[in-house]
Amino acid sequence: MKKVVAFMVARFLFVALVVFLFATSACAESSIMDIVNKFISTTGGKVIESRDIGGLQEIVIERIMPNGVKRKELLYATSDYIIVGSVFDSNFRNLTHERLTDLNRVDFSKIPLESAITIKKGDGSKKLVMFTDVDC
């Protein structure tokens, strides 16, 4: 429960910083990456990737959470604004969700299964990997 509350507080502070930066920023002539780098220096993390998606710059940021887990987040930016949240196309597809799913996809072939407990049902053509904490 404490982790959930801590995560929600961290998320609130993250959004509050975005609003604060917009309210105090008067640098319309700055480039998009200057604004993003200023934002990153305040909130932490590093830029992994940046691409143009039709008038918006999509910025992938990797931050290390308080529990040590690396987390990828998406920001969208113009020369004047940083947008935190989901972007939808004209067909109401959640582009942010789709992109985060792609970014966080695990390459199944890289999971070390040599010392795993395996259970085979049928021909074994489908695989399911479960992770657990044996001390929990």
Disulfide bonds with the S-S distance in Angstrom:
none
